[in-house]
Amino acid sequence: METPQKKFFKLRLPIVLLLIIGILFMGGCGGKREINELAYMLGMGIDKGKEEGTYLVTMQMAKPKASGGGAAELENWTISIETKSLAAITERVAEAFDKQPFAGTVRVVVLGEDLAEEGINEALDYFQRFYEFRRTIYLLVAKGQAREILNTELRTRQIPSLSLFNTIEGQKGQSAFPVTRLGHYLTVLGRESQNPIIPRVESIRSGEHGLFYADQEAQEILIHESAVFEGGKCVASLSDQETKGCLWLDDEIESRILHKEDGGLKVTAWVLSSKTKYKVENIEGNIGIRFNIKAAVSINEILGKEEQVDIRGWKQFIEELKPLMAQAIQEECEAAVAKSREQGLDFIGIGRKIEIKNPKYWREIKENWPQGIKDIPVAYDINVKIEHSGLARNSPVSPQENGAKGGSHTLQ
């Protein structure tokens, strides 16, 4: 009778042969590409092409420059291609370059103004299907052509795509404009109760929008305001004030500068933190939405207050500033709501908030949405806490106790 060990030794040779054959037929890394064969795309711009039904696609690629040491510098490779299909751009690039574009490194997609007005959803179909693209890509709408934005000669000589990416990443703590990723846009697009918004971008020269720099020929890229979409088409634009109001109501304010004027008094505060909550409730006999905003601020500047105050008077003055700062916040919120009602668009997400809190009522009003936003009452409860008011209670222009002009008393 054969022992188990003898049976194993008899089967050992066939098993080894099967393993060898299996290894020979393994595909390894299917579809692998060598690093030196790739061109790494940092950003893409999409405009309407000259021919009907075509796109003008601008790809901004980077190639590391040969360097003797230190951080590697990037060489800007930017090319624009007119094509009927975004998926065909790789083939078109192969006709002119010895590198294959790699989309996994794309960080920013700029959509041309003409394309945005005609509709961007078909163009974005490629980005949501092709596996190399990430849903974390930032979306921007150009004022003018996307191609012009990506070909901007910046005074810093930085690659425009990198500049845009760094600006967006750097302002997350400033809340100067909305941040819209590809995945977020596609998510909001699928809702009946909300219109997506995308920030706008434009190239400017020295002296425009109050920005000045020495190199008069160079340009800067400015991200501000925002575009509102319905059915994939840009149907309205929001000013900076309306955009910031939208950010307040959507609980997207982390930190920013807040200005308020009251007569001759001008106050500037730095928002340290904020939290926005909401309730769907009965407001003056109708179902509406009430926003509760709590913000902590630091007073950075006070202009127009020349009279001198003692410690007691200073504390009273700071208490008077709280409703003033709350009013500044409410004015921005009201500007966003007014624009929403005027345009019959819900970029604030009021419908979405009603849908979450009161699904029954949402089912009653959704057929007339977003036009029905005009009939939804909105109320505000805004509470501002002043955590810091500076190191001095009096201005340098305040008269001193001895009658001399100028001077400031530090807080003790």
Backbone torsions as a table, in degrees:
resi	resn	phi	psi	omega
1	MET	NA	133.3	-177.9
2	GLU	-76.1	136.8	176.0
3	THR	-80.6	161.3	176.4
4	PRO	-57.3	-35.3	-179.0
5	GLN	-64.3	-40.4	-179.8
6	LYS	-66.6	-38.9	177.9
7	LYS	-61.5	-40.6	-179.0
8	PHE	-63.8	-44.2	-179.1
9	PHE	-64.5	-32.0	177.4
10	LYS	-67.5	-35.7	-178.8
11	LEU	-85.9	-8.4	-173.4
12	ARG	-62.5	-44.5	-177.3
13	LEU	-64.8	-47.2	177.2
14	PRO	-60.3	-36.8	-179.9
15	ILE	-65.7	-43.5	179.4
16	VAL	-62.7	-41.8	179.2
17	LEU	-63.0	-41.9	178.9
18	LEU	-62.9	-39.0	178.3
19	LEU	-64.7	-41.7	179.9
20	ILE	-64.3	-44.4	179.4
21	ILE	-63.3	-40.9	179.6
22	GLY	-62.2	-41.7	179.3
23	ILE	-62.9	-40.5	-179.1
24	LEU	-63.3	-32.5	-176.9
25	PHE	-93.3	-1.8	177.7
26	MET	-68.6	139.9	-176.0
27	GLY	-79.3	-14.4	-177.2
28	GLY	70.0	-145.2	179.0
29	CYS	-83.1	89.8	-177.9
30	GLY	-62.8	131.8	176.5
31	GLY	72.7	16.8	-178.3
32	LYS	-67.6	149.3	178.3
33	ARG	-130.4	139.4	179.6
34	GLU	-72.6	149.8	-177.2
35	ILE	-59.8	-41.0	-177.3
36	ASN	-73.0	-3.4	177.1
37	GLU	-95.2	-5.3	-171.9
38	LEU	-106.3	150.6	169.8
39	ALA	-116.5	120.6	-171.9
40	TYR	-86.8	114.6	179.8
41	MET	-79.8	130.6	177.8
42	LEU	-100.6	-33.4	-178.9
43	GLY	-153.0	159.4	177.4
44	MET	-136.1	145.0	174.3
45	GLY	-122.6	140.7	-178.5
46	ILE	-128.4	120.4	176.4
47	ASP	-122.6	166.8	170.1
48	LYS	-69.2	138.7	176.7
49	GLY	-79.7	170.5	178.5
50	LYS	-67.9	-39.4	178.7
51	GLU	-83.0	145.7	179.6
52	GLU	-60.1	133.1	177.6
53	GLY	80.5	14.5	179.4
54	THR	-117.1	161.0	176.1
55	TYR	-115.9	147.4	169.0
56	LEU	-104.2	104.7	-174.5
57	VAL	-100.7	124.2	177.2
58	THR	-107.7	122.0	178.6
59	MET	-110.4	127.0	178.1
60	GLN	-107.2	109.4	-176.9
61	MET	-111.0	159.3	-177.7
62	ALA	-128.2	142.0	175.8
63	LYS	-130.9	127.4	178.7
64	PRO	-61.6	133.0	176.7
65	LYS	-81.5	150.2	175.3
66	ALA	-66.3	128.0	-176.0
67	SER	-137.2	143.6	-178.7
68	GLY	-72.9	-20.7	-178.3
69	GLY	173.3	172.1	-179.6
70	GLY	78.1	-164.4	-178.4
71	ALA	-69.2	140.1	-178.9
72	ALA	-72.4	139.9	175.3
73	GLU	-95.6	153.9	-177.3
74	LEU	-108.0	135.2	175.3
75	GLU	-93.2	132.6	-175.1
76	ASN	-84.6	116.2	172.1
77	TRP	-112.2	110.1	179.0
78	THR	-124.4	129.0	-178.5
79	ILE	-139.0	141.9	176.9
80	SER	-114.8	136.9	-176.6
81	ILE	-132.8	132.6	174.9
82	GLU	-93.4	126.1	-173.9
83	THR	-149.4	154.4	175.9
84	LYS	-82.9	-19.6	-176.5
85	SER	-135.8	129.2	178.1
86	LEU	-65.7	-30.3	-179.6
87	ALA	-67.7	-17.3	-177.7
88	ALA	-88.3	-1.6	-174.7
89	ILE	-66.0	-31.3	179.1
90	THR	-61.0	-42.6	178.6
91	GLU	-65.1	-39.2	179.8
92	ARG	-67.0	-38.5	178.4
93	VAL	-64.4	-36.6	-179.7
94	ALA	-62.8	-22.3	179.1
95	GLU	-74.1	-20.3	-174.9
96	ALA	-122.0	-18.3	-176.7
97	PHE	-123.8	158.2	175.7
98	ASP	-96.7	11.0	178.9
99	LYS	-117.2	149.9	177.8
100	GLN	-102.0	125.1	-178.7
101	PRO	-62.6	137.2	176.2
102	PHE	-114.6	118.6	-172.6
103	ALA	-86.6	-9.0	-177.1
104	GLY	-66.8	-15.0	-179.3
105	THR	-101.2	3.7	179.5
106	VAL	-66.0	130.7	-179.4
107	ARG	-114.9	-26.3	-174.5
108	VAL	-137.2	136.5	172.0
109	VAL	-122.3	122.2	179.4
110	VAL	-104.1	126.5	-178.3
111	LEU	-103.2	127.0	-178.7
112	GLY	-64.8	153.6	-177.1
113	GLU	-62.6	-43.5	179.5
114	ASP	-63.2	-41.7	178.9
115	LEU	-65.0	-41.6	-179.4
116	ALA	-61.3	-38.4	-179.8
117	GLU	-72.5	-30.9	179.4
118	GLU	-81.8	-33.9	179.6
119	GLY	136.4	130.6	-175.0
120	ILE	-107.0	-8.1	-171.2
121	ASN	-64.4	-39.6	179.4
122	GLU	-65.8	-37.3	178.6
123	ALA	-66.1	-35.2	-178.4
124	LEU	-78.5	-10.6	178.1
125	ASP	-57.8	-39.8	-180.0
126	TYR	-63.6	-39.0	-176.0
127	PHE	-71.5	-30.0	-179.9
128	GLN	-87.4	-15.2	-178.7
129	ARG	-96.4	-41.0	-174.3
130	PHE	-73.2	124.9	-169.4
131	TYR	-64.6	-22.2	-177.1
132	GLU	-71.3	-28.8	-178.6
133	PHE	-75.6	143.1	178.2
134	ARG	-100.1	148.3	178.4
135	ARG	-76.9	-3.4	177.7
136	THR	-89.5	3.1	178.1
137	ILE	-59.6	137.8	177.3
138	TYR	-83.7	137.9	177.4
139	LEU	-106.4	139.5	176.5
140	LEU	-137.8	150.0	175.3
141	VAL	-111.6	124.3	-177.4
142	ALA	-78.8	146.8	165.8
143	LYS	-89.8	96.3	-171.5
144	GLY	108.4	-144.3	-177.9
145	GLN	-90.2	140.8	173.7
146	ALA	-64.6	-34.6	179.2
147	ARG	-59.2	-40.8	-179.7
148	GLU	-65.2	-37.2	179.1
149	ILE	-63.1	-46.9	-176.4
150	LEU	-75.2	-13.7	176.5
151	ASN	-103.8	13.6	179.2
152	THR	-64.6	132.7	175.7
153	GLU	-88.2	93.8	-176.4
154	LEU	-73.4	147.0	179.1
155	ARG	-66.5	-24.4	177.1
156	THR	-81.6	-7.7	-177.2
157	ARG	63.5	17.3	177.9
158	GLN	-80.2	153.0	176.2
159	ILE	-66.8	127.4	-175.5
160	PRO	-51.8	-41.8	-179.9
161	SER	-60.5	-41.7	178.5
162	LEU	-67.7	-38.8	178.8
163	SER	-61.8	-45.3	178.5
164	LEU	-62.0	-45.8	-179.8
165	PHE	-61.1	-45.2	-179.5
166	ASN	-66.0	-36.8	178.4
167	THR	-64.2	-45.5	180.0
168	ILE	-64.0	-45.9	-180.0
169	GLU	-63.7	-38.3	-176.1
170	GLY	-74.4	-23.7	-176.6
171	GLN	-93.9	2.0	-177.8
172	LYS	-58.2	-32.2	177.1
173	GLY	-85.6	-3.3	-178.1
174	GLN	-102.4	-26.7	179.9
175	SER	56.1	47.2	-179.8
176	ALA	-83.7	-26.9	179.5
177	PHE	-153.7	162.1	-179.7
178	PRO	-69.7	150.7	175.6
179	VAL	-109.4	116.4	-177.0
180	THR	-118.5	115.1	174.9
181	ARG	-93.8	160.4	179.4
182	LEU	-55.5	-46.7	-178.3
183	GLY	-62.4	-38.7	-180.0
184	HIS	-68.0	-41.9	178.7
185	TYR	-59.7	-45.4	-178.6
186	LEU	-65.6	-34.1	178.6
187	THR	-67.2	-48.7	-179.7
188	VAL	-65.8	-34.1	179.5
189	LEU	-58.0	-32.8	-178.3
190	GLY	-80.5	0.6	-179.5
191	ARG	-98.0	140.0	173.3
192	GLU	-78.9	-17.7	-168.3
193	SER	-100.9	9.6	-176.3
194	GLN	-156.9	145.3	174.7
195	ASN	-102.4	130.3	178.1
196	PRO	-72.9	151.3	174.1
197	ILE	-126.0	148.9	179.8
198	ILE	-133.3	134.1	179.3
199	PRO	-66.2	153.2	178.5
200	ARG	-97.8	154.8	178.9
201	VAL	-138.3	142.9	176.6
202	GLU	-146.7	153.4	175.1
203	SER	-94.2	135.6	-176.0
204	ILE	-130.1	159.6	175.1
205	ARG	-108.1	169.1	-180.0
206	SER	-56.3	131.6	179.7
207	GLY	101.7	-17.0	179.4
208	GLU	-88.1	140.4	-179.6
209	HIS	56.6	28.1	175.4
210	GLY	75.8	14.2	178.3
211	LEU	-105.8	131.3	-177.6
212	PHE	-129.9	141.2	175.2
213	TYR	-152.5	164.7	-168.7
214	ALA	-68.0	-41.8	-176.1
215	ASP	-77.8	100.7	-175.9
216	GLN	-69.9	-21.9	-177.4
217	GLU	-87.3	-25.8	-177.1
218	ALA	-77.3	169.9	-177.4
219	GLN	-129.8	164.4	172.7
220	GLU	-124.8	161.2	176.0
221	ILE	-110.3	125.1	-176.2
222	LEU	-114.1	126.0	174.9
223	ILE	-104.6	118.1	178.6
224	HIS	-163.8	167.9	-176.6
225	GLU	60.3	-171.4	-179.9
226	SER	-161.7	158.2	179.7
227	ALA	-110.7	138.0	-179.9
228	VAL	-104.1	135.2	-176.1
229	PHE	-115.6	144.6	172.6
230	GLU	-139.2	121.7	-177.0
231	GLY	61.5	29.0	179.2
232	GLY	84.5	-1.9	-179.0
233	LYS	-109.0	140.3	175.9
234	CYS	-74.4	116.8	-174.3
235	VAL	-116.4	-8.0	179.9
236	ALA	-162.7	159.6	176.2
237	SER	-122.9	144.2	178.3
238	LEU	-108.3	137.5	174.5
239	SER	-71.4	173.7	177.3
240	ASP	-61.1	-41.5	-180.0
241	GLN	-64.6	-44.3	179.2
242	GLU	-65.9	-36.9	178.0
243	THR	-64.4	-44.3	-179.5
244	LYS	-67.4	-34.6	174.8
245	GLY	-62.0	-40.2	177.3
246	CYS	-62.5	-39.4	179.1
247	LEU	-66.1	-38.8	176.2
248	TRP	-60.0	-49.3	-173.9
249	LEU	-71.0	-22.3	179.3
250	ASP	-98.5	11.8	177.9
251	ASP	58.0	45.5	-179.0
252	GLU	-114.2	11.9	179.0
253	ILE	-93.3	119.0	175.5
254	GLU	-102.2	-48.9	180.0
255	SER	-162.1	139.5	-179.3
256	ARG	-170.5	171.9	177.3
257	ILE	-90.1	138.3	-179.5
258	LEU	-125.4	126.8	-179.7
259	HIS	-112.8	147.2	173.9
260	LYS	-153.4	133.8	175.7
261	GLU	-114.5	139.2	177.8
262	ASP	-141.7	98.6	-173.2
263	GLY	67.3	-125.0	177.6
264	GLY	-90.0	-1.6	-178.4
265	LEU	-89.7	132.0	177.4
266	LYS	-126.0	124.6	-177.2
267	VAL	-124.2	135.2	175.0
268	THR	-119.6	128.9	-179.2
269	ALA	-126.5	152.7	175.8
270	TRP	-106.4	119.0	179.6
271	VAL	-73.9	117.8	-178.4
272	LEU	-86.3	-36.9	179.2
273	SER	-162.5	158.2	176.9
274	SER	-156.0	155.8	176.9
275	LYS	-145.5	127.8	179.4
276	THR	-115.3	126.0	173.2
277	LYS	-122.7	166.9	-178.6
278	TYR	-145.8	157.4	175.3
279	LYS	-133.8	139.6	171.8
280	VAL	-97.3	113.3	-172.7
281	GLU	-148.9	176.2	178.2
282	ASN	-77.9	121.1	178.7
283	ILE	-123.5	109.2	179.3
284	GLU	54.1	43.6	174.6
285	GLY	89.5	-2.5	179.2
286	ASN	-130.3	150.7	176.5
287	ILE	-72.4	124.7	-179.5
288	GLY	-141.6	-164.0	-177.6
289	ILE	-129.2	134.4	179.0
290	ARG	-115.4	124.2	179.1
291	PHE	-97.6	130.7	176.5
292	ASN	-112.5	113.1	-176.2
293	ILE	-115.8	124.6	174.0
294	LYS	-116.7	128.6	-177.8
295	ALA	-135.6	142.2	172.8
296	ALA	-110.2	129.6	-175.8
297	VAL	-130.2	161.9	172.7
298	SER	-120.8	129.8	179.3
299	ILE	-77.7	120.3	-177.5
300	ASN	-100.2	-29.1	-173.6
301	GLU	-155.5	138.0	175.0
302	ILE	-131.8	119.8	179.6
303	LEU	-118.7	145.8	176.2
304	GLY	90.3	3.5	177.1
305	LYS	-109.5	100.0	-173.6
306	GLU	-99.5	-21.7	-178.4
307	GLU	-72.2	145.9	-179.6
308	GLN	-83.7	143.0	179.2
309	VAL	-129.1	149.4	174.1
310	ASP	-87.2	-174.8	-175.7
311	ILE	-62.6	-41.4	179.8
312	ARG	-65.2	-43.8	178.7
313	GLY	-64.7	-34.3	179.1
314	TRP	-66.0	-42.8	178.6
315	LYS	-62.0	-39.4	178.8
316	GLN	-66.3	-40.1	179.5
317	PHE	-63.3	-41.1	178.8
318	ILE	-63.3	-38.5	176.8
319	GLU	-63.0	-35.0	178.9
320	GLU	-71.0	-24.1	179.7
321	LEU	-74.7	-24.7	-176.5
322	LYS	-59.7	-52.7	177.3
323	PRO	-65.6	-25.8	177.8
324	LEU	-66.9	-43.2	177.9
325	MET	-69.0	-36.0	176.8
326	ALA	-63.9	-37.2	178.1
327	GLN	-65.0	-37.9	178.2
328	ALA	-61.3	-41.8	178.5
329	ILE	-65.9	-44.4	-177.3
330	GLN	-65.0	-35.5	179.2
331	GLU	-62.5	-38.7	177.5
332	GLU	-68.4	-41.7	177.8
333	CYS	-62.4	-43.9	-179.6
334	GLU	-64.7	-34.3	178.0
335	ALA	-64.3	-40.5	179.0
336	ALA	-67.0	-43.3	-179.5
337	VAL	-66.1	-40.6	179.1
338	ALA	-61.5	-41.6	179.0
339	LYS	-67.5	-38.2	178.6
340	SER	-61.3	-44.1	179.5
341	ARG	-70.3	-38.8	-179.6
342	GLU	-62.7	-41.4	-177.3
343	GLN	-88.9	-14.0	-175.2
344	GLY	66.1	40.2	-178.3
345	LEU	-129.4	144.1	-178.6
346	ASP	-113.0	72.4	176.3
347	PHE	-82.0	-12.1	177.7
348	ILE	-78.8	-26.9	-177.9
349	GLY	88.4	26.9	178.6
350	ILE	-63.0	-43.1	177.9
351	GLY	-60.0	-41.1	178.8
352	ARG	-63.0	-40.2	-179.8
353	LYS	-66.9	-39.9	176.4
354	ILE	-65.6	-40.6	179.3
355	GLU	-59.7	-37.5	-179.3
356	ILE	-74.4	-45.7	-173.1
357	LYS	-84.1	-32.3	-176.3
358	ASN	-141.2	74.7	-176.8
359	PRO	-58.1	-34.0	-179.0
360	LYS	-64.1	-46.3	-179.7
361	TYR	-67.8	-34.9	179.0
362	TRP	-61.6	-40.2	179.3
363	ARG	-62.5	-27.4	179.5
364	GLU	-76.0	-30.8	-172.1
365	ILE	-108.6	-9.1	-170.2
366	LYS	-67.5	-25.5	179.8
367	GLU	-65.4	-25.5	-179.5
368	ASN	-106.8	27.0	-177.4
369	TRP	-106.9	139.7	13.3
370	PRO	-94.0	-0.7	-179.8
371	GLN	-57.7	-30.1	-178.1
372	GLY	-69.2	-5.2	178.9
373	ILE	-61.7	-22.1	179.5
374	LYS	-64.0	-23.9	-175.3
375	ASP	-98.1	1.9	-177.9
376	ILE	-94.3	115.0	177.5
377	PRO	-68.8	142.5	-179.6
378	VAL	-126.1	131.4	178.8
379	ALA	-126.8	160.4	-176.3
380	TYR	-132.9	137.2	167.0
381	ASP	-123.1	106.7	-174.1
382	ILE	-118.7	124.2	-179.5
383	ASN	-121.3	123.3	-179.4
384	VAL	-114.2	130.5	176.5
385	LYS	-111.0	126.6	178.7
386	ILE	-96.0	111.9	-175.8
387	GLU	-92.0	-29.5	179.2
388	HIS	-139.1	139.6	180.0
389	SER	-125.7	20.3	177.3
390	GLY	93.9	175.0	-176.5
391	LEU	-92.5	-7.6	-179.2
392	ALA	-133.4	147.3	179.6
393	ARG	-97.6	-15.1	179.4
394	ASN	-119.6	153.3	-179.0
395	SER	-84.4	156.9	174.0
396	PRO	-58.1	-21.3	179.7
397	VAL	-90.4	-4.3	179.2
398	SER	-73.6	137.9	178.5
399	PRO	-67.8	140.6	177.3
400	GLN	-80.6	169.6	-176.8
401	GLU	-64.0	-29.2	-178.2
402	ASN	-83.9	3.4	176.9
403	GLY	94.2	-9.1	178.5
404	ALA	-73.9	146.7	179.9
405	LYS	-80.9	145.1	178.2
406	GLY	87.0	162.1	178.3
407	GLY	119.8	157.1	-177.5
408	SER	-150.7	138.3	177.3
409	HIS	-97.3	125.3	176.7
410	THR	-75.4	155.2	178.9
411	LEU	-77.4	127.0	-179.9
412	GLN	-106.0	NA	NA
